[in-house]
Structure formats: C-alpha cells, structure tokens
C-alpha cells in the first residue's frame, strides 16, 4: 500500500469527505494501463483487426483502450511503426477535450514527453501547425522522438520558457493545451517517489508556476480560441483555484466546463481538466511569417525520390536547407528567429555533397502507396525485428516481384518503419540508430 503524506490525506478528506474511504480502497486495485491509436495511420477498428486483440475501450476517449499491464506493448512491431502511443487512460482526456479542427494553429505548451502532442497532431491530420514546447531541452528531445515516431510532419518543436513564447506569439493560436507541471498526486501509484517530491514542494509551489503559465497561455490565444488546462493532481489550489485566478486576471477568459477523473470513480489514475474560451473581439495581433530564401542545389534529393519512386508532391517553395539538413515547412510556419528550436517542420534528411540520406521522420510521415519501391513485411516475419535492430536483411522476388536496386521504404503490415538501400537482394539498413529496438 502506498504511504501517502498525512497532509495530502487531510486535503482529500476535505475535498471528498463522503468518498474518502472509496478513494483509499481504489489504490488496492491493480493500476490501469492504456494505449491510444494513432489515427494518422489507421482507425481503432483497423488496429484491433490487425493486432487480433479484443481490448476494452476507454470511456472518455474513443481512440483509447485498456491493456493487460503484464504484456510488453513496447516490444511489438506495431508500436515501433507508430500505430499507438502508450498512455495512462486518464491522461487521454485533455487533448480529446480540446476542440481541434483541421487547419488550426495549436500550441501544446508543456508538451514532453509527447502524449498529448501526438494526440493533437493526429487531430490536425497533417494540416495547420502544431507547436510543441517544453522548457526542458532534455525532455524536449524525447518529445521530438515521439512526434517523429508518430508521423507528424506539420510541427515546430521548441524549448522555451512560456513567458518568452508569449512575447513572440501574441494572440496567435487557435487552440492552446496546458498540461501544467503539478504536484503529481495522480502519479503516486505509478511513481511512489512522487510522494517525497510532494512533501518537498507541495501544491503551493506548483500553483504559482501554473498561474504564470495560464496567463501566458491566455495571452497567446486568439480571440474566440479555446484552451484546455489540465493537471494530474487533485489539489483544489492547483485546479479550480488556478482557473479562478486566470479568469480574475484575464476577464476575457470564460470557463466552459471543468471535470475531474477520480481513481475511485473511473478506471484510471485521475486527472483534472478545464475547457476555457477567449472572448471575441475585432482585433487580433499578427505574428510575422517565416521568410523563405532561395534553396541551393537539391539534385541529391531529387535523385533519391527517383530511386525510391516517391511521387513528388512537394511545394518546392517550402523546402528549406539549414546546415546541410533538408526540411519541409508547414504552409503557415511563423518566424521563429531567436527561439530555441529543437525541430522546425518535417525533417527529410541530410544533403551530403551529391547524395541525400533520408531520415526516419521522412519515412514515418509517408503512406505506403506514395512510394514505388516498398518492402512490405508481414507482422510475423522475423526480418521485421532484425530491421528494427538496425541489422541488414535479405529480400527476393517473393517479397518484391520486380526487385530492383535502389532506395526502399520498409513497412510492416503496410505501415512504414524506415528506409533501406537495396543491392542485389541485400537491404542496407537505414533505420535511425536512436530508435533501435533494444
């Protein structure tokens, strides 16, 4: 049984006196585990059919499913193909609550490790712009991996203090998600060490941080835009009182709904969510757009597309070369000069003299049908794991009837994993080393 801080228990008693004993008993049950299907790749129904599993759905998110925690869902080729994200069921609620529409410009302000950003990116479906930020540069690298793993190409990944973002992006975003740093009371079972952190800092410390972030978020929201504020804690000071503080100091913000997921009421560890809207007005500031410059010689890139038989559907004006790296920018990329950028746009690969080396992110955001050279492996094929371990694999005409030399998109069950270069039936592996199956 978890050793809860006494002060924490006193606060819970005050919040839910009639349900206090039920709250405590909920922690005697096993923890719930969840996965969320990536709709950039397939529908929930298609995932269940492909996986052959009969999973119980998460009630508050139709893309989420419970799974048995004794199973290693990260040791599955479908996970490595980016078909789902491992996420605590309660944590699936905030991004689902935010009413993102295709074409929106969306900010995930405290985004690492990327669970909510990947959900928002799937909602955008390759349109608009997703700005994912985390003040910690090290955590932002994990965020980047998950965004690229998932096949999101319309993103800008930053590592900035929210106050700095508010200076650069005044009233810029259609939607804002703030899953704020908090005292983590809903994490006590998953990470018992969080209880020591709670005793050291507590709700008061995090509440002050949350209030500053909330004001920054409201200032970056367009008139008429929506914002979700969420935490994985139960503290009224961090939750409802933070929302009240926001509305007192930004009267243009209105709370539409507030909800709590309690661990004794749902199959999840608990979450708090508030959906807010900014009032309409006749004025909205303008954030400068990125200024494109002429692109240097891209012969190596065009040669690669030809070798892999990839249909060229790129707007050439949005191809950008920075320090030898080739990117494809979203249509509405803002001017990010002066910001700490982790990734800007869809990272396609590296230009090396006369040749081009494609990235894993390039492969992940493609559809199988966009490429003429495809090595598509069955889910049970042992070469899938060999490929994911960055090993050389063999192919023949049973795999590809018209087997030719050149670049190939390697897929599992029709879903891209990465690239490889074929030479007389031997595929030289180009899977990113940092993504390697361990």
C-alpha positions as CSV (number, residue, x, y, z in Angstrom):
1,X,0.0,0.0,0.0
2,X,1.2,3.5,-0.8
3,X,2.4,5.6,2.1
4,X,0.5,8.8,1.5
5,X,1.6,12.1,3.1
6,X,-0.7,12.9,6.1
7,X,-1.3,16.4,4.8
8,X,-2.3,15.1,1.4
9,X,-4.9,12.7,3.1
10,X,-6.3,15.6,5.1
11,X,-6.8,17.6,1.9
12,X,-8.5,14.7,0.2
13,X,-10.9,14.3,3.2
14,X,-11.9,17.9,2.8
15,X,-12.4,17.6,-0.9
16,X,-14.5,14.3,-0.9
17,X,-15.5,13.5,2.7
18,X,-18.2,11.1,1.7
19,X,-16.0,9.3,-0.8
20,X,-12.7,9.3,1.1
21,X,-12.7,5.6,2.0
22,X,-13.6,4.6,-1.6
23,X,-10.7,6.8,-2.7
24,X,-8.3,4.9,-0.5
25,X,-9.6,1.5,-1.4
26,X,-9.1,2.3,-5.1
27,X,-5.3,2.1,-4.5
28,X,-5.6,-1.5,-3.5
29,X,-6.6,-2.4,-7.1
30,X,-4.1,-3.0,-9.9
31,X,-3.0,0.0,-11.9
32,X,-4.7,0.6,-15.3
33,X,-2.7,0.6,-18.5
34,X,-3.7,2.2,-21.8
35,X,-2.8,2.7,-25.4
36,X,-4.1,5.3,-27.8
37,X,-4.4,4.5,-31.5
38,X,-2.7,6.8,-34.0
39,X,-5.4,7.9,-36.5
40,X,-2.7,9.3,-38.8
41,X,-2.0,5.6,-39.5
42,X,-5.3,3.7,-39.1
43,X,-8.7,3.6,-37.3
44,X,-9.2,1.9,-33.9
45,X,-11.2,-0.8,-35.7
46,X,-8.3,-1.4,-38.2
47,X,-5.9,-1.6,-35.3
48,X,-8.0,-4.2,-33.4
49,X,-8.3,-6.2,-36.6
50,X,-4.6,-6.0,-37.3
51,X,-3.5,-6.8,-33.8
52,X,-6.0,-9.6,-33.3
53,X,-6.8,-8.2,-29.9
54,X,-10.1,-7.7,-28.0
55,X,-9.4,-4.7,-25.9
56,X,-11.7,-2.8,-23.6
57,X,-12.3,0.8,-24.8
58,X,-11.6,3.9,-22.6
59,X,-14.9,5.6,-22.0
60,X,-13.7,9.2,-22.3
61,X,-11.6,8.8,-25.5
62,X,-12.8,6.6,-28.4
63,X,-9.2,6.1,-29.5
64,X,-8.1,4.7,-26.2
65,X,-8.0,1.1,-25.0
66,X,-7.0,-0.7,-21.8
67,X,-4.5,-3.5,-22.0
68,X,-3.0,-6.0,-19.6
69,X,0.0,-4.4,-17.8
70,X,1.8,-7.8,-17.8
71,X,2.3,-7.5,-21.5
72,X,5.2,-5.5,-23.1
73,X,3.4,-3.3,-25.6
74,X,6.6,-1.5,-26.4
75,X,8.0,-4.8,-27.6
76,X,5.7,-5.0,-30.6
77,X,6.4,-4.0,-34.2
78,X,3.1,-2.2,-34.3
79,X,4.4,0.1,-31.5
80,X,7.6,0.7,-33.4
81,X,5.5,1.5,-36.5
82,X,3.9,4.3,-34.5
83,X,0.4,2.8,-34.6
84,X,-0.3,3.6,-31.0
85,X,1.0,5.6,-28.0
86,X,1.3,4.1,-24.5
87,X,-0.6,6.5,-22.3
88,X,-2.2,6.3,-18.8
89,X,-6.0,6.3,-19.5
90,X,-6.9,9.4,-17.6
91,X,-4.2,11.4,-19.4
92,X,-6.0,10.7,-22.7
93,X,-8.7,13.2,-21.7
94,X,-7.2,16.7,-22.0
95,X,-6.2,16.6,-25.7
96,X,-9.5,14.9,-26.5
97,X,-11.4,17.7,-24.8
98,X,-9.7,20.5,-26.8
99,X,-11.9,21.0,-29.9
100,X,-9.1,21.0,-32.5
101,X,-10.1,21.2,-36.2
102,X,-8.1,20.6,-39.3
103,X,-6.2,23.7,-40.3
104,X,-5.9,25.1,-36.7
105,X,-2.7,26.5,-35.3
106,X,-2.2,24.7,-32.0
107,X,0.1,25.1,-29.0
108,X,1.0,22.4,-26.6
109,X,2.9,24.5,-24.0
110,X,4.2,21.8,-21.6
111,X,4.4,19.0,-24.1
112,X,7.1,16.5,-23.1
113,X,7.2,13.5,-23.4
114,X,4.6,13.9,-26.2
115,X,1.4,12.0,-25.3
116,X,-0.9,15.0,-25.8
117,X,1.1,16.5,-28.7
118,X,0.8,13.2,-30.6
119,X,-3.0,13.3,-30.0
120,X,-3.2,16.9,-31.2
121,X,-1.1,16.1,-34.3
122,X,-3.4,13.3,-35.2
123,X,-6.4,15.6,-34.9
124,X,-4.8,18.1,-37.2
125,X,-4.3,15.3,-39.8
126,X,-1.3,16.9,-41.5
127,X,-2.9,20.3,-41.7
128,X,-2.3,23.6,-39.9
129,X,0.5,23.8,-37.4
130,X,1.4,22.1,-34.2
131,X,3.8,24.0,-31.9
132,X,5.0,21.6,-29.2
133,X,7.1,23.2,-26.4
134,X,8.8,22.1,-23.2
135,X,11.0,24.3,-21.1
136,X,13.4,21.4,-20.5
137,X,15.7,20.8,-23.5
138,X,16.4,17.2,-22.5
139,X,12.7,16.4,-22.2
140,X,12.0,18.2,-25.5
141,X,14.3,15.6,-27.2
142,X,12.0,12.8,-26.0
143,X,9.1,14.9,-27.2
144,X,10.7,15.2,-30.7
145,X,11.2,11.4,-31.0
146,X,7.6,10.7,-30.2
147,X,6.3,13.3,-32.7
148,X,8.5,11.9,-35.5
149,X,7.8,8.3,-34.5
150,X,4.1,9.1,-34.9
151,X,4.5,10.5,-38.4
152,X,3.6,14.2,-37.6
153,X,5.2,16.5,-40.2
154,X,3.4,19.8,-39.6
155,X,5.2,20.6,-36.3
156,X,7.6,23.1,-34.7
157,X,9.3,21.7,-31.6
158,X,10.6,24.3,-29.2
159,X,12.3,24.5,-25.8
160,X,11.4,27.9,-24.3
161,X,10.0,29.5,-21.2
162,X,6.3,30.2,-21.7
163,X,6.9,33.9,-21.0
164,X,9.2,34.1,-23.9
165,X,6.7,32.4,-26.2
166,X,4.0,34.9,-25.1
167,X,6.3,37.7,-26.4
168,X,6.7,36.1,-29.8
169,X,3.2,34.7,-30.3
170,X,0.7,37.2,-29.0
171,X,-2.9,36.1,-29.8
172,X,-1.5,33.7,-32.4
173,X,-3.0,30.2,-31.6
174,X,-6.5,28.9,-32.4
175,X,-6.2,26.3,-29.6
176,X,-3.8,26.0,-26.6
177,X,-3.2,23.0,-24.3
178,X,-1.6,23.5,-20.9
179,X,-1.0,20.2,-19.2
180,X,0.8,22.0,-16.4
181,X,3.6,21.0,-14.1
182,X,1.9,19.9,-10.9
183,X,2.4,18.2,-7.5
184,X,1.5,14.9,-9.2
185,X,-0.9,13.5,-6.8
186,X,-2.4,11.3,-9.5
187,X,1.1,9.8,-10.1
188,X,1.6,8.5,-6.5
189,X,0.8,4.9,-7.5
190,X,2.7,4.9,-10.8
191,X,5.7,6.7,-9.3
192,X,5.8,6.3,-5.5
193,X,8.8,8.6,-5.4
194,X,6.4,11.5,-6.2
195,X,5.2,11.5,-2.6
196,X,8.7,12.7,-1.5
197,X,8.5,15.4,-4.2
198,X,5.1,16.4,-2.9
199,X,6.3,16.8,0.6
200,X,9.3,18.8,-0.5
201,X,7.4,21.2,-2.8
202,X,3.6,20.7,-2.5
203,X,0.6,22.4,-4.2
204,X,1.6,25.9,-3.3
205,X,4.9,25.8,-5.1
206,X,3.3,24.4,-8.3
207,X,0.3,26.6,-8.1
208,X,2.4,29.7,-8.5
209,X,4.1,28.2,-11.6
210,X,0.7,27.2,-13.1
211,X,-0.8,30.7,-12.6
212,X,2.1,32.3,-14.6
213,X,1.8,29.7,-17.4
214,X,-2.0,30.2,-17.6
215,X,-1.7,33.9,-18.1
216,X,0.9,33.3,-20.8
217,X,-1.4,30.8,-22.5
218,X,-4.4,33.2,-22.5
219,X,-2.2,35.9,-24.0
220,X,-1.2,33.6,-26.9
221,X,-4.8,32.5,-27.6
222,X,-6.7,34.2,-30.5
223,X,-9.9,35.9,-29.7
224,X,-12.6,33.2,-29.9
225,X,-10.0,30.5,-29.3
226,X,-10.2,27.6,-26.9
227,X,-7.8,26.5,-24.2
228,X,-7.6,23.3,-22.0
229,X,-5.9,23.5,-18.7
230,X,-5.2,20.1,-17.1
231,X,-3.2,18.5,-14.2
232,X,-2.7,15.0,-12.9
233,X,-3.3,16.3,-9.3
234,X,-6.3,16.6,-7.0
235,X,-5.4,19.8,-5.2
236,X,-8.1,22.4,-5.4
237,X,-5.4,25.1,-5.2
238,X,-3.8,23.8,-8.3
239,X,-7.0,23.0,-10.1
240,X,-10.2,25.1,-9.6
241,X,-8.4,27.9,-7.9
242,X,-5.9,28.2,-10.7
243,X,-8.8,28.5,-13.2
244,X,-10.4,31.2,-11.0
245,X,-7.1,33.1,-10.8
246,X,-6.9,33.1,-14.6
247,X,-10.4,34.4,-15.1
248,X,-9.9,37.1,-12.4
249,X,-6.8,38.3,-14.2
250,X,-7.9,37.7,-17.7
251,X,-11.6,38.6,-17.7
252,X,-11.9,37.8,-21.4
253,X,-11.5,34.1,-20.5
254,X,-14.6,32.1,-19.7
255,X,-14.7,28.5,-18.3
256,X,-17.0,26.3,-20.3
257,X,-16.5,23.1,-18.3
258,X,-14.5,21.6,-15.5
259,X,-14.2,17.9,-14.8
260,X,-12.3,15.6,-12.5
261,X,-11.5,12.0,-13.1
262,X,-11.1,10.4,-9.7
263,X,-9.4,7.0,-9.3
264,X,-12.3,5.6,-7.3
265,X,-14.8,6.6,-9.9
266,X,-13.1,5.6,-13.1
267,X,-10.5,3.1,-14.3
268,X,-7.6,5.5,-14.3
269,X,-5.2,7.3,-12.0
270,X,-7.1,10.6,-12.1
271,X,-6.9,13.9,-13.9
272,X,-8.4,17.5,-13.8
273,X,-9.4,19.3,-17.0
274,X,-10.9,22.7,-17.7
275,X,-12.1,23.9,-21.1
276,X,-11.9,27.7,-21.5
277,X,-12.8,30.1,-24.2
278,X,-11.5,33.6,-25.0
279,X,-14.0,36.3,-25.9
280,X,-14.3,37.5,-29.5
281,X,-13.2,41.0,-30.4
282,X,-12.4,43.0,-33.5
283,X,-8.6,43.0,-33.0
284,X,-6.1,40.3,-33.3
285,X,-2.3,40.8,-33.5
286,X,-0.2,39.5,-36.3
287,X,2.8,37.2,-35.9
288,X,5.4,37.5,-38.7
289,X,5.6,34.6,-41.1
290,X,8.8,32.8,-41.9
291,X,10.7,34.4,-44.8
292,X,11.9,31.8,-47.3
293,X,15.1,32.2,-49.2
294,X,16.3,30.5,-52.4
295,X,17.1,26.8,-52.0
296,X,20.5,25.5,-53.0
297,X,21.1,22.6,-55.3
298,X,18.9,19.7,-54.4
299,X,19.9,17.2,-57.1
300,X,20.7,14.6,-54.5
301,X,17.2,14.8,-53.1
302,X,15.5,14.6,-56.5
303,X,17.7,11.5,-57.3
304,X,16.6,9.9,-54.0
305,X,12.9,10.5,-54.9
306,X,13.5,8.9,-58.3
307,X,15.4,5.9,-56.8
308,X,12.7,5.2,-54.2
309,X,10.0,6.0,-56.8
310,X,8.3,8.5,-54.4
311,X,5.7,10.7,-56.0
312,X,6.9,14.3,-55.9
313,X,4.1,16.2,-54.2
314,X,6.3,18.8,-52.5
315,X,5.7,22.5,-52.8
316,X,9.3,23.4,-53.8
317,X,9.0,26.8,-52.2
318,X,8.6,25.2,-48.8
319,X,11.8,23.1,-49.0
320,X,14.4,24.7,-46.6
321,X,18.0,23.8,-46.2
322,X,19.7,24.6,-42.8
323,X,23.3,23.5,-42.1
324,X,23.0,20.6,-44.6
325,X,19.6,19.4,-43.3
326,X,16.6,19.4,-45.5
327,X,13.2,20.4,-44.1
328,X,9.7,20.7,-45.5
329,X,7.9,23.5,-43.7
330,X,4.1,23.7,-43.0
331,X,2.3,26.3,-45.0
332,X,1.8,28.7,-42.1
333,X,5.2,28.5,-40.5
334,X,5.8,31.6,-38.3
335,X,9.1,33.4,-37.9
336,X,10.9,31.5,-35.1
337,X,14.1,33.6,-35.1
338,X,15.6,33.9,-31.6
339,X,13.8,30.9,-30.2
340,X,15.4,27.6,-29.1
341,X,14.3,25.3,-31.9
342,X,14.5,21.5,-31.5
343,X,12.9,20.8,-34.8
344,X,11.3,23.0,-37.5
345,X,9.0,21.3,-39.9
346,X,9.2,17.9,-41.4
347,X,12.8,16.7,-41.2
348,X,13.5,15.0,-44.5
349,X,17.2,14.1,-44.2
350,X,20.8,15.2,-44.8
351,X,22.4,16.6,-48.0
352,X,25.9,15.2,-48.4
353,X,27.7,16.6,-51.4
354,X,25.9,14.9,-54.4
355,X,23.8,12.5,-52.4
356,X,20.9,12.5,-49.9
357,X,20.4,10.4,-46.8
358,X,16.7,10.2,-45.8
359,X,15.6,10.5,-42.2
360,X,13.3,8.2,-40.2
361,X,10.9,11.1,-39.8
362,X,10.6,11.2,-43.6
363,X,9.6,7.6,-43.8
364,X,7.2,7.7,-40.9
365,X,5.1,10.5,-42.4
366,X,4.7,8.8,-45.8
367,X,1.9,6.5,-46.9
368,X,2.9,3.1,-48.3
369,X,1.2,3.9,-51.6
370,X,3.3,7.1,-52.1
371,X,6.4,5.0,-52.7
372,X,7.0,2.7,-55.7
373,X,9.9,0.8,-54.0
374,X,8.4,-0.9,-51.0
375,X,9.5,-3.9,-49.0
376,X,6.3,-4.8,-47.1
377,X,6.8,-7.5,-44.4
378,X,4.2,-9.5,-42.5
379,X,3.8,-8.8,-38.8
380,X,5.2,-12.3,-38.0
381,X,8.2,-12.0,-40.3
382,X,11.4,-12.3,-38.2
383,X,13.0,-9.7,-40.6
384,X,10.8,-7.0,-39.0
385,X,12.6,-7.2,-35.7
386,X,16.0,-7.6,-37.5
387,X,15.3,-4.4,-39.4
388,X,14.2,-2.6,-36.2
389,X,17.5,-3.7,-34.6
390,X,19.3,-1.9,-37.5
391,X,20.6,-5.2,-39.0
392,X,21.0,-6.0,-42.7
393,X,18.2,-8.1,-44.1
394,X,17.7,-10.0,-47.3
395,X,14.9,-9.9,-49.9
396,X,14.0,-11.7,-53.0
397,X,11.3,-11.7,-55.7
398,X,8.9,-13.4,-53.4
399,X,8.9,-10.2,-51.4
400,X,9.1,-7.8,-54.4
401,X,8.2,-9.4,-57.8
402,X,10.2,-6.7,-59.7
403,X,13.1,-6.5,-57.3
404,X,15.5,-3.6,-58.3
405,X,18.4,-1.9,-56.7
406,X,17.9,1.4,-55.0
407,X,16.1,3.0,-52.0
408,X,13.1,1.2,-50.5
409,X,10.5,2.1,-47.9
410,X,10.4,-0.8,-45.4
411,X,6.9,-1.5,-44.0
412,X,5.3,-3.9,-41.6
413,X,1.7,-4.8,-42.5
414,X,1.6,-1.8,-44.8
415,X,2.8,0.7,-42.3
416,X,6.2,2.5,-42.9
417,X,9.1,1.8,-40.5
418,X,12.0,3.4,-42.3
419,X,14.3,3.3,-45.4
420,X,16.9,0.9,-46.7
421,X,19.1,0.7,-49.8
422,X,18.7,-2.5,-51.8
423,X,21.7,-4.0,-53.6
424,X,21.2,-7.4,-55.3
425,X,18.7,-8.6,-52.7
426,X,20.6,-7.3,-49.7
427,X,19.0,-4.3,-47.9
428,X,21.4,-1.9,-46.2
429,X,19.6,-0.8,-43.1
430,X,19.0,3.0,-42.7
431,X,16.7,2.8,-39.6
432,X,17.6,5.5,-37.1
433,X,20.1,4.2,-34.5
434,X,18.3,6.3,-31.8
435,X,15.1,4.4,-32.5
436,X,16.6,0.9,-32.4
437,X,14.7,-2.0,-30.8
438,X,16.5,-2.8,-27.6
